[in-house]
């Protein structure tokens, strides 16, 4: 646990879920820079936070917790980010009712007086959110974005300019930078171009030619990524009534393919991204006539699935947490899968060769088989004893 000190007080903060092996803090220099800026905007004194304050993309709740006295609204695509915010509020003795927690799929407030944006890794997610928020922004809205210098590009600034109004950047401090935007109410308001739809290529079996839906922020949103394509070619062919989980489902392509291959299976699509689960549900409903055997869950991996109730878990784990490279998410996914699988149940994992998932799976399951491989990817199968 680490303590963030601001003019609004000191706050003990952690990421969620807490992992003693994870050395990363719940905030970084970009969050600190933004809070210092609000404490004395342009040397003119503290920002007026008496109106509606909206915080977009607060990664682990550090911004919202620090500003809780001003009853901010948090908008995030991350279930884990929401849970981190709840935990950090409680940890610091702050009533959860002091903050309104929304997902990117929810309607934003009708009026925004202060808009604070933690620049996301996905430019598409930023574009979609700016379009959604623009109607609530007025000429006097204070708009400030923040990010590390590696996260803010010319394309980032152009989005602010095109959707909200004139934009400038600050000097870099501790490798962090601010984006300051002056809203222009005369700019034409146009709808967000998201979600996108595309047809799958001919070499992916039962899904060939079928439509995929991608909301903003989904990995490889404009085309099928090569890892998923490799997974689809080696997908297990199974039959009969069984429970299958598409863990970290993204746009739901893998789980939808499993449902087409085995119409008797009951599918669960789970992801910590609200946009991912919305994409998976749209993809599934577009391609499957009956949806009686599918459920769509925004959550923390398989934490809500009872032990020993799953027959097959299909998993393409991420190896980044925002800009940081980490195997923490994969570790938790593998452990959750082993707990949820019944004896004889299988976990199928696609991953880059260099990640060495086979070592961890052998240690956890006592076995791991390479089903298929190429110079970049390996498809692995582990069976619960």
C-alpha positions in Angstrom: 0.0 0.0 0.0 1.2 3.5 -0.8 0.1 7.0 0.5 -0.8 9.8 -1.9 -0.5 13.3 -0.4 -2.6 16.1 -1.8 -4.0 19.4 -0.6 -7.3 17.6 0.0 -5.5 15.2 2.4 -3.4 12.0 2.4 -4.9 8.8 1.0 -3.8 5.2 1.3 -4.3 3.6 -2.1 -3.8 0.2 -3.8 -4.7 -1.5 -7.0 -7.4 -4.1 -7.2 -7.2 -6.9 -6.5 -4.3 -6.4 -4.1 -1.3 -8.5 -5.0 1.8 -8.4 -2.9 3.8 -9.5 -5.9 2.7 -6.5 -7.9 5.1 -3.6 -7.3 3.0 -1.0 -9.2 1.3 1.8 -7.4 -2.4 2.9 -7.7 -1.3 6.2 -9.3 1.5 7.7 -11.2 3.1 11.1 -12.1 0.3 11.9 -14.5 -2.3 11.7 -11.7 -0.1 13.7 -9.4 0.4 16.4 -12.1 -3.3 16.8 -12.7 -4.1 17.1 -9.0 -1.4 19.7 -8.5 -2.8 21.6 -11.5 -6.3 21.7 -9.9 -4.8 22.9 -6.6 -3.6 26.1 -8.3 -4.7 26.4 -12.0 -2.3 28.6 -13.9 -1.3 30.3 -10.7 -4.8 31.8 -10.4 -5.8 29.8 -7.4 -7.5 26.4 -6.9 -10.0 25.3 -9.6 -13.7 25.8 -8.9 -14.9 22.3 -8.2 -18.4 23.3 -6.9 -20.2 22.2 -10.1 -20.4 18.8 -11.7 -17.0 17.2 -11.7 -16.5 14.2 -14.1 -13.4 12.0 -14.0 -12.9 9.8 -17.1 -10.6 6.8 -17.1 -9.4 7.0 -13.5 -7.4 3.8 -13.5 -7.4 2.8 -9.8 -9.6 5.5 -8.2 -6.7 7.7 -7.1 -8.2 10.9 -8.7 -11.8 10.2 -7.5 -10.7 9.3 -4.0 -8.6 12.5 -3.8 -11.5 14.6 -5.0 -14.3 12.8 -3.1 -15.2 15.9 -1.1 -16.4 17.4 -4.4 -18.7 14.4 -5.1 -17.3 13.6 -8.6 -18.7 11.3 -11.2 -16.4 8.6 -12.4 -16.7 7.1 -15.9 -14.6 4.0 -16.7 -14.5 1.0 -19.0 -12.9 -1.1 -16.3 -14.7 -3.2 -13.7 -11.5 -3.6 -11.8 -11.0 0.2 -11.8 -14.5 0.6 -10.3 -13.8 -2.0 -7.7 -10.4 -0.3 -6.9 -12.3 2.9 -6.4 -14.8 1.4 -4.0 -12.0 -0.3 -2.1 -9.9 2.9 -1.9 -12.9 5.0 -0.8 -13.6 2.5 2.0 -9.9 2.2 3.0 -9.9 6.0 3.5 -13.2 6.2 5.4 -15.0 7.9 2.6 -18.7 7.2 2.1 -19.2 5.4 -1.3 -22.2 7.7 -1.9 -19.8 10.6 -2.2 -18.9 9.3 -5.7 -21.2 8.3 -8.6 -19.7 5.4 -10.5 -20.6 5.0 -14.2 -19.4 2.8 -16.9 -18.7 4.0 -20.5 -21.9 2.3 -21.5 -24.0 4.5 -19.2 -25.4 7.8 -20.0 -23.1 10.6 -18.8 -24.4 13.6 -16.8 -26.3 16.2 -18.8 -24.0 19.1 -17.7 -20.3 18.9 -16.9 -18.5 21.8 -15.3 -15.1 20.2 -14.8 -14.0 17.4 -17.1 -10.9 15.5 -16.1 -9.6 12.8 -18.5 -6.9 10.2 -17.9 -5.8 9.6 -21.5 -6.4 5.9 -22.2 -4.2 3.6 -24.2 -6.9 3.3 -26.8 -7.3 6.3 -29.1 -10.6 4.9 -30.2 -11.9 4.8 -26.6 -10.9 8.4 -26.1 -12.7 9.4 -29.4 -15.9 7.6 -28.4 -15.9 9.2 -24.9 -15.2 12.7 -26.2 -18.2 12.4 -28.6 -20.4 11.1 -25.8 -19.4 13.9 -23.4 -19.3 16.8 -25.8 -23.0 17.7 -25.6 -22.7 18.1 -21.8 -19.7 20.5 -22.0 -20.3 24.2 -22.1 -18.1 27.3 -22.8 -17.0 27.6 -19.2 -16.2 23.9 -18.6 -12.7 23.3 -17.3 -11.3 20.5 -19.4 -8.0 18.9 -18.4 -6.5 15.7 -19.7 -3.4 14.0 -18.2 -1.0 11.2 -19.2 2.6 10.2 -19.4 4.4 11.7 -22.4 4.5 8.3 -24.1 0.6 8.3 -24.0 0.0 11.7 -25.5 0.5 12.1 -29.2 -0.4 14.6 -32.0 -3.4 12.4 -32.7 -4.5 12.7 -29.1 -4.5 16.5 -29.3 -6.3 16.5 -32.6 -9.2 14.5 -31.1 -9.6 17.1 -28.4 -9.4 19.9 -31.0 -11.9 18.3 -33.4 -14.5 17.3 -30.8 -14.2 19.8 -28.0 -12.2 22.9 -29.0 -8.7 24.6 -29.0 -6.1 22.5 -27.1 -2.7 23.0 -25.8 -0.2 20.9 -23.8 1.8 21.7 -20.7 5.5 21.3 -20.1 6.5 17.8 -19.1 7.0 17.1 -15.4 8.3 13.7 -14.3 7.6 12.4 -17.8 4.0 13.4 -17.5 2.0 16.1 -19.4 -1.3 17.9 -19.2 -3.8 18.6 -22.0 -5.7 21.8 -21.5 -8.8 22.3 -23.7 -11.0 25.4 -24.1 -14.5 24.2 -25.2 -16.0 25.7 -28.3 -19.8 25.4 -28.2 -19.9 26.4 -31.9 -18.3 23.2 -33.0 -20.6 20.9 -34.9 -21.7 17.9 -32.7 -21.5 14.6 -34.7 -22.3 11.1 -33.4 -19.5 8.7 -32.4 -18.4 6.4 -35.2 -18.4 3.5 -32.8 -19.2 0.6 -32.7 -17.6 -0.8 -35.8 -18.6 -4.0 -37.7 -16.6 -6.2 -40.0 -16.9 -9.6 -41.7 -14.5 -12.3 -40.6 -12.1 -13.8 -43.2 -12.6 -17.1 -45.0 -10.0 -19.1 -43.1 -11.6 -19.2 -39.6 -14.0 -22.2 -39.9 -17.6 -21.8 -38.9 -17.2 -18.0 -38.4 -16.1 -17.3 -42.0 -17.9 -14.3 -43.4 -19.9 -13.7 -40.2 -20.1 -10.2 -38.6 -18.1 -9.0 -35.6 -19.1 -6.0 -33.5 -16.4 -3.9 -31.7 -17.2 -1.1 -29.4 -14.4 1.4 -28.8 -11.4 0.3 -26.8 -11.5 -3.3 -27.9 -8.1 -4.7 -28.9 -7.6 -4.8 -32.7 -11.1 -3.3 -33.2 -10.9 -2.9 -37.0 -9.8 -6.4 -37.9 -9.3 -9.9 -36.5 -6.0 -10.0 -34.6 -3.6 -12.8 -35.6 -3.6 -14.4 -32.2 -7.4 -14.9 -32.2 -7.2 -16.1 -35.8 -4.6 -18.8 -34.8 -6.8 -19.8 -31.9 -9.9 -20.2 -34.1 -8.0 -22.5 -36.4 -7.2 -24.8 -33.5 -10.4 -24.5 -31.5 -11.4 -27.8 -29.8 -14.2 -29.7 -31.5 -16.5 -30.8 -28.7 -20.1 -32.0 -28.5 -22.8 -32.5 -25.9 -24.2 -30.5 -23.1 -21.3 -28.7 -21.3 -20.5 -25.3 -19.7 -17.9 -23.3 -21.7 -16.4 -20.0 -20.5 -14.8 -17.4 -22.9 -12.5 -15.9 -20.3 -11.4 -12.4 -21.2 -13.8 -12.5 -24.1 -13.0 -9.3 -25.9 -15.4 -9.1 -28.8 -16.7 -12.6 -28.2 -15.4 -14.2 -31.4 -13.9 -17.3 -29.6 -17.0 -18.0 -27.5 -19.3 -17.5 -30.5 -17.2 -19.9 -32.5 -17.5 -22.5 -29.7 -21.3 -22.0 -29.6 -21.6 -22.6 -33.3 -19.4 -25.7 -33.1 -21.4 -27.1 -30.2 -25.0 -25.8 -30.1 -25.7 -27.8 -26.9 -23.1 -25.9 -24.9 -24.0 -23.2 -22.4 -21.7 -20.2 -22.9 -20.5 -17.6 -20.4 -18.7 -14.6 -21.8 -16.7 -12.7 -19.1 -14.4 -9.7 -19.3 -13.5 -6.8 -17.0 -14.2 -4.3 -19.8 -17.8 -3.1 -20.1 -17.2 -2.4 -23.8 -15.8 -5.9 -24.4 -18.8 -7.6 -22.9 -21.2 -5.3 -24.9 -19.2 -6.2 -28.0 -19.3 -10.0 -27.2 -23.1 -9.9 -26.7 -23.6 -8.0 -30.0 -21.4 -10.4 -31.8 -23.1 -13.5 -30.3 -26.6 -12.2 -31.0 -25.7 -11.3 -34.6 -24.6 -14.9 -35.3 -26.5 -17.2 -33.0 -30.3 -17.6 -33.4 -31.0 -18.8 -29.9 -29.5 -17.0 -26.9 -31.1 -19.1 -24.2 -27.7 -20.7 -23.2 -25.5 -17.7 -23.1 -24.7 -15.2 -20.3 -22.6 -12.1 -20.4 -20.7 -11.0 -17.3 -18.7 -7.9 -16.5 -16.5 -9.0 -13.7 -13.2 -10.1 -12.1 -12.4 -13.2 -14.1 -14.0 -16.3 -12.8 -14.5 -15.0 -9.3 -18.3 -15.3 -9.6 -18.3 -18.9 -11.0 -18.8 -21.7 -8.4 -15.9 -24.2 -8.0 -15.9 -27.3 -10.2 -18.8 -26.3 -12.5 -17.0 -25.6 -15.8 -16.1 -28.1 -18.5 -14.0 -25.9 -20.8 -12.3 -22.5 -20.4 -11.0 -20.7 -23.6 -8.6 -17.9 -22.8 -6.5 -15.3 -24.6 -5.0 -13.5 -21.6 -3.7 -9.9 -21.8 -0.1 -9.2 -20.8 -0.5 -5.4 -20.3 -2.1 -3.4 -17.6 -2.5 0.0 -19.3 1.2 0.7 -20.3 2.8 -1.7 -17.9 3.8 -5.2 -19.1 2.8 -7.8 -16.5 1.7 -11.4 -16.2 -0.5 -10.7 -13.1 -3.7 -10.9 -15.0 -2.7 -14.2 -16.7 -1.7 -15.7 -13.3 -5.1 -14.9 -11.8 -7.0 -16.1 -14.9 -5.2 -19.4 -14.8 -5.7 -19.9 -11.1 -9.4 -18.9 -11.4 -9.8 -21.4 -14.3 -8.3 -24.3 -12.3 -10.7 -23.6 -9.4 -13.8 -23.3 -11.7 -13.1 -26.4 -13.8 -14.5 -29.7 -12.8 -12.1 -32.7 -12.7 -11.2 -33.5 -16.3 -12.1 -30.0 -17.4 -9.8 -28.3 -19.8 -8.2 -24.8 -20.1 -7.1 -23.8 -23.6 -4.8 -20.8 -23.8 -3.4 -18.9 -26.7 -0.3 -16.8 -26.1 2.9 -15.4 -27.6 5.7 -17.9 -27.4 8.0 -15.6 -25.4 5.5 -15.4 -22.5 6.3 -18.9 -21.4 2.7 -19.7 -20.2 3.5 -23.5 -20.4 5.8 -23.2 -17.4 3.1 -21.7 -15.2 0.4 -24.0 -16.4 2.5 -27.1 -15.7 3.2 -25.8 -12.2 -0.5 -25.1 -11.6 -2.2 -28.1 -13.4 0.6 -30.6 -13.3 0.4 -30.9 -17.1 0.4 -28.8 -20.3 0.2 -29.9 -23.9 1.2 -27.8 -26.9 -1.8 -28.3 -29.3 -0.4 -26.1 -32.1 2.4 -23.6 -32.6 3.9 -21.2 -35.2 6.9 -18.9 -34.9 4.9 -16.4 -32.9 2.1 -18.2 -31.0 1.5 -21.4 -29.0 -1.9 -22.9 -28.3 -1.8 -24.7 -25.0 -4.1 -27.2 -23.2 -4.1 -28.0 -19.5 -6.4 -30.6 -17.9 -7.5 -30.4 -14.3 -6.8 -33.7 -12.5 
